[in-house]
Amino acid sequence: MTARIGVVGIGWWATFNHIPTINNCREAEVVAICDLDQSRLYTAGKKFGIAAQYTDVATMMAAENLDGVMISTPHIFHTDPAITALKGGAHVLVEKPMATCSEDGRAIASAAREAGREVLVPTGLNFEDYTSKAKAWVKSGRIGEVRHIVCQMGSPLHDLFAGEPMAETADHLFRPPASTWADPAKAGGYAWGQMSHSLAWMIHVTGLTVAEVFCASGLSPSGVDFYDAATARASNGATIVLSGASTVPKHKGMHTDIRIFGTEGMIMFDNQKATVELWRLDADDDKLTLDRAEYDGALPVQVFAKLCAGENVFNASDAECGAEVTATIAALYKSVASQKMEVVK
């Protein structure tokens, strides 16, 4: 079966990553695109040879018999197209953050359950083989009960969150707009834009959710968070430290450093060192060397193609995980404003 895929939101990431990745998959093809801007539809349709072009998601769903829909609209416009696509019978890949308030995240997860469809949030680290191994270590009790987590992420995106053109996209078909990434009124900022990756990994691997969080942030020239420093408590009472920074030098790339401490040992994940390590109190340690240290944006899209084609795949970043990430970040921003510990709802 070759899955029929529609794409909603024809901007930078859709045309740089999502559509080209599907075009290189044997399991799926992009048959329709949807955007409010007809000039973008024309430009992308011409480049990728996609004739079916729409400005309304419901109309596209009614006309195209889609197996899957990929949503790459600005952050604040994920919810309605996701729910429309789910109700139309499609699996949905919705860019991170899955939503920008707790209520919308829970609504997408509820719609997925009701429709019997999958939502995949492309937090690519979750889909790596080493992540499956780390999750298995936790689930099998190799580190005992999780009692403390340090979850740190840094990205070379100082220009993007400052409202400037992202340097490495100068020759791309479209460039990421400041209105999505650097406007505090439109869910711009580092936590929404990047910490959704590290939080999704932490939640997936540990099986824990965040119950409450206190956060302080440092602002970019555009007024969104450049830096985030938070303390939190997990659903089982474990303590958590969350950290994010957007001013990593461009030549060094993204880094994610997560340490999970348990009653019998600990797990250390560091993509820059390209290792995932298990250290146990009894010295029965283990270590994985990563095949690649850099982030692979194509990997979750490839999994989505297989999912839509009816293959048996594991969704490592589903709607429930996406909803928890959304609720956590929403509470994080609420805490920045209130300067108080906030409950994750």
VMD Tcl script that draws the C-alpha trace (Angstrom):
set ca {
  {0.00 0.00 0.00}
  {1.22 3.49 -0.87}
  {-0.22 5.90 1.67}
  {-1.78 9.14 0.51}
  {-0.45 12.10 2.51}
  {-1.65 15.69 2.72}
  {0.45 18.54 4.11}
  {-1.04 21.53 5.94}
  {1.16 24.60 6.38}
  {3.49 25.08 3.42}
  {6.45 26.84 4.94}
  {10.09 26.27 5.74}
  {10.09 22.90 7.52}
  {7.37 21.38 5.35}
  {9.27 22.13 2.16}
  {12.75 21.51 3.55}
  {12.09 18.31 5.51}
  {8.57 16.85 5.43}
  {7.71 16.79 1.73}
  {11.22 15.78 0.54}
  {11.35 12.99 3.14}
  {8.00 11.56 2.06}
  {9.09 11.82 -1.57}
  {12.01 9.53 -0.70}
  {9.79 6.95 1.07}
  {8.46 3.94 -0.82}
  {5.50 3.69 1.58}
  {3.86 7.07 0.93}
  {3.44 10.04 -1.39}
  {2.31 13.63 -0.88}
  {-0.82 14.03 -2.98}
  {-2.22 17.31 -1.63}
  {-1.06 20.50 0.05}
  {-3.01 23.11 2.01}
  {-2.18 26.67 3.04}
  {-3.97 30.00 3.36}
  {-1.33 31.61 1.12}
  {-1.99 30.66 -2.50}
  {1.41 31.92 -3.64}
  {3.08 29.40 -1.31}
  {0.84 26.66 -2.65}
  {1.80 27.56 -6.21}
  {5.54 27.71 -5.45}
  {5.64 24.43 -3.54}
  {3.25 22.70 -5.92}
  {5.44 23.60 -8.85}
  {8.66 22.52 -7.12}
  {7.33 19.16 -5.92}
  {4.81 18.41 -8.67}
  {1.72 18.52 -6.44}
  {-1.38 19.62 -8.35}
  {-4.00 19.23 -5.60}
  {-3.85 22.51 -3.68}
  {-6.29 23.70 -1.02}
  {-6.85 26.63 1.31}
  {-9.21 24.71 3.63}
  {-8.38 21.54 5.54}
  {-11.94 20.18 5.65}
  {-12.27 20.59 1.89}
  {-9.00 18.75 1.34}
  {-10.08 15.92 3.63}
  {-13.41 15.52 1.82}
  {-11.80 15.43 -1.61}
  {-8.60 13.45 -1.24}
  {-9.20 10.23 0.79}
  {-6.03 10.77 2.79}
  {-4.32 8.18 4.97}
  {-2.23 10.76 6.75}
  {-1.91 14.49 7.24}
  {1.25 16.35 8.26}
  {0.68 19.70 9.99}
  {3.43 22.32 9.83}
  {1.44 25.47 10.47}
  {2.66 28.08 12.98}
  {2.63 26.82 16.57}
  {-0.64 28.47 17.56}
  {-2.54 26.99 14.62}
  {-2.00 23.24 15.15}
  {-5.17 22.29 16.98}
  {-8.00 22.83 14.50}
  {-6.35 21.17 11.49}
  {-5.18 18.25 13.66}
  {-8.68 17.57 14.97}
  {-10.23 18.05 11.51}
  {-7.80 15.55 9.99}
  {-8.39 13.02 12.78}
  {-12.15 13.28 12.39}
  {-11.64 12.78 8.66}
  {-10.06 9.39 9.35}
  {-6.38 10.23 8.86}
  {-3.37 9.62 11.03}
  {-1.75 12.94 11.91}
  {1.82 14.12 12.24}
  {1.65 17.48 14.01}
  {4.80 19.50 14.47}
  {6.05 20.23 17.93}
  {4.84 21.77 20.08}
  {1.69 19.71 19.50}
  {-0.35 22.60 20.92}
  {0.28 25.76 22.92}
  {-2.12 25.36 25.82}
  {-3.01 22.38 27.96}
  {-6.67 22.34 26.87}
  {-5.74 22.11 23.17}
  {-3.20 19.36 23.79}
  {-5.76 17.29 25.71}
  {-8.35 17.96 22.97}
  {-6.05 16.59 20.25}
  {-5.29 13.49 22.33}
  {-9.02 12.97 22.96}
  {-9.82 13.35 19.26}
  {-7.18 10.74 18.40}
  {-8.67 8.25 20.86}
  {-12.19 8.85 19.57}
  {-11.11 8.47 15.94}
  {-8.95 5.41 16.58}
  {-6.10 7.18 14.77}
  {-2.52 7.94 15.74}
  {-0.99 11.35 16.35}
  {2.79 11.45 15.93}
  {4.74 14.45 17.18}
  {8.12 14.50 15.36}
  {10.45 14.82 18.33}
  {13.05 12.80 16.50}
  {15.21 11.69 19.42}
  {12.32 9.54 20.69}
  {12.51 7.34 17.58}
  {16.18 6.41 17.82}
  {17.16 2.84 18.71}
  {19.22 4.04 21.67}
  {16.11 5.68 23.13}
  {14.29 2.33 23.05}
  {17.20 0.83 24.97}
  {17.20 3.59 27.58}
  {13.45 3.17 28.04}
  {13.90 -0.59 28.45}
  {16.55 -0.02 31.12}
  {14.12 2.11 33.12}
  {11.11 -0.16 32.60}
  {13.03 -3.29 33.61}
  {14.22 -1.66 36.81}
  {17.91 -1.46 35.95}
  {18.20 1.88 37.77}
  {15.52 1.17 40.37}
  {12.92 3.86 41.05}
  {13.56 7.18 39.30}
  {14.18 9.88 41.94}
  {15.91 12.74 40.12}
  {16.31 13.95 36.52}
  {18.53 16.60 34.94}
  {17.21 17.53 31.49}
  {19.40 20.02 29.60}
  {19.14 21.17 25.98}
  {20.94 23.82 23.95}
  {20.48 24.93 20.33}
  {22.38 27.13 17.86}
  {19.34 29.31 17.20}
  {20.17 32.71 18.65}
  {19.22 34.39 15.38}
  {15.86 32.61 15.10}
  {14.68 33.49 18.61}
  {16.00 37.04 18.28}
  {13.68 37.61 15.33}
  {16.46 37.56 12.75}
  {16.71 35.36 9.63}
  {18.07 31.91 10.47}
  {21.51 31.96 8.84}
  {21.58 28.40 7.55}
  {18.28 28.78 5.67}
  {19.44 31.49 3.26}
  {19.18 29.19 0.23}
  {15.97 27.35 1.26}
  {12.68 27.64 -0.61}
  {11.10 29.38 2.40}
  {12.65 30.64 5.63}
  {11.27 30.30 9.18}
  {9.26 33.45 9.99}
  {9.94 35.58 13.04}
  {6.19 35.63 13.69}
  {6.31 31.92 14.62}
  {9.56 31.75 16.55}
  {10.22 35.17 18.03}
  {6.84 36.67 18.92}
  {5.89 36.20 22.60}
  {2.21 36.67 21.70}
  {2.34 33.73 19.25}
  {4.08 31.05 21.35}
  {7.54 32.06 20.24}
  {10.49 31.20 22.44}
  {12.90 28.44 23.31}
  {10.65 26.28 25.49}
  {7.92 25.95 22.86}
  {10.36 25.78 19.98}
  {13.03 23.43 21.35}
  {12.52 22.10 24.89}
  {9.56 20.17 23.53}
  {12.24 17.79 22.17}
  {14.03 17.15 25.46}
  {10.81 16.98 27.49}
  {9.32 14.44 25.08}
  {12.43 12.25 25.46}
  {12.37 12.51 29.25}
  {8.66 11.69 29.51}
  {8.87 8.82 27.02}
  {11.95 7.18 28.56}
  {10.99 7.51 32.23}
  {7.23 7.01 31.88}
  {6.81 9.92 34.31}
  {4.92 13.16 33.83}
  {5.56 16.57 35.38}
  {3.22 17.53 38.21}
  {4.42 21.05 39.02}
  {7.11 23.44 37.81}
  {8.82 26.71 38.74}
  {10.73 28.56 36.03}
  {12.83 31.67 35.49}
  {13.83 32.80 32.00}
  {16.19 35.17 30.23}
  {14.83 37.03 27.22}
  {16.03 37.45 23.66}
  {16.07 40.87 21.90}
  {12.58 40.05 20.55}
  {11.19 39.41 24.04}
  {10.88 35.62 23.96}
  {12.80 33.22 26.18}
  {16.42 32.75 25.13}
  {17.15 30.79 28.32}
  {15.00 28.72 30.68}
  {15.91 27.42 34.14}
  {13.28 25.39 35.96}
  {12.84 23.08 38.90}
  {9.98 20.63 38.87}
  {8.46 17.62 40.56}
  {7.40 14.48 38.73}
  {4.20 12.52 39.13}
  {5.99 10.05 41.42}
  {7.54 12.80 43.55}
  {10.95 12.74 41.85}
  {12.79 16.05 41.52}
  {13.59 17.47 38.07}
  {15.91 20.18 36.77}
  {15.01 21.57 33.33}
  {17.35 23.80 31.36}
  {17.30 25.33 27.90}
  {19.56 27.75 26.01}
  {19.44 29.06 22.45}
  {22.94 30.54 22.09}
  {25.03 27.48 21.28}
  {27.56 28.42 18.55}
  {26.35 27.47 15.07}
  {29.37 25.29 14.36}
  {28.67 23.10 17.40}
  {25.04 22.18 16.79}
  {22.22 21.06 19.07}
  {23.01 19.20 22.26}
  {20.78 17.23 24.58}
  {22.17 16.02 27.91}
  {19.74 14.08 30.11}
  {20.64 12.24 33.31}
  {18.18 10.00 35.09}
  {19.05 9.04 38.66}
  {17.41 6.06 40.35}
  {17.69 4.14 43.58}
  {19.93 1.51 41.94}
  {21.85 3.49 39.34}
  {21.62 6.13 36.63}
  {21.34 6.69 32.88}
  {23.29 9.37 31.02}
  {22.34 10.44 27.49}
  {24.57 12.92 25.67}
  {24.13 13.31 21.93}
  {27.31 15.38 21.56}
  {29.39 12.61 23.15}
  {27.29 10.14 21.14}
  {26.70 7.85 24.10}
  {23.94 6.47 26.29}
  {25.35 4.93 29.45}
  {23.95 2.89 32.31}
  {25.83 3.10 35.60}
  {24.66 0.81 38.40}
  {25.51 0.74 42.10}
  {26.70 -2.87 41.69}
  {28.92 -1.83 38.72}
  {26.92 -3.97 36.25}
  {27.16 -1.11 33.77}
  {26.29 -0.85 30.09}
  {27.09 1.60 27.30}
  {25.76 2.34 23.84}
  {27.63 4.26 21.18}
  {25.29 6.25 18.96}
  {25.38 5.77 15.20}
  {24.94 9.51 14.78}
  {25.18 12.47 17.11}
  {23.28 14.96 14.98}
  {19.52 15.34 15.00}
  {17.70 13.42 12.24}
  {14.57 15.31 11.22}
  {13.67 12.73 8.60}
  {13.41 9.80 11.02}
  {9.96 10.52 12.56}
  {8.54 11.34 9.11}
  {9.76 7.97 7.84}
  {8.03 6.27 10.76}
  {4.87 8.22 9.97}
  {4.95 7.06 6.34}
  {5.10 3.43 7.48}
  {2.30 4.03 9.99}
  {0.04 5.50 7.29}
  {0.84 2.61 4.98}
  {-0.46 0.17 7.57}
  {2.89 -1.18 8.75}
  {3.37 -2.23 12.36}
  {5.49 0.58 13.85}
  {5.95 1.89 17.37}
  {4.91 5.50 17.88}
  {7.42 6.80 20.41}
  {5.99 10.33 20.52}
  {2.22 9.98 20.49}
  {-0.66 12.29 21.38}
  {-0.50 11.44 25.07}
  {3.19 12.33 25.24}
  {2.52 15.47 23.18}
  {-0.26 16.53 25.51}
  {1.98 16.12 28.57}
  {4.77 18.11 26.92}
  {2.29 20.85 26.02}
  {0.85 20.99 29.55}
  {4.34 21.12 31.07}
  {5.55 23.98 28.87}
  {2.31 25.90 29.37}
  {2.82 25.65 33.13}
  {6.47 26.66 32.71}
  {5.49 29.91 30.98}
  {2.74 30.51 33.53}
  {5.37 30.19 36.26}
  {7.64 32.72 34.55}
  {4.76 35.21 34.62}
  {3.57 34.46 38.16}
  {7.02 33.81 39.69}
  {5.38 30.92 41.54}
  {5.36 27.14 41.34}
  {2.56 26.17 38.95}
  {0.59 22.93 38.74}
  {0.70 21.12 35.39}
  {-2.91 20.61 34.30}
}
mol new
graphics top color blue
foreach p $ca { graphics top sphere $p radius 0.5 }
foreach p [lrange $ca 0 end-1] q [lrange $ca 1 end] { graphics top cylinder $p $q radius 0.2 }
display resetview
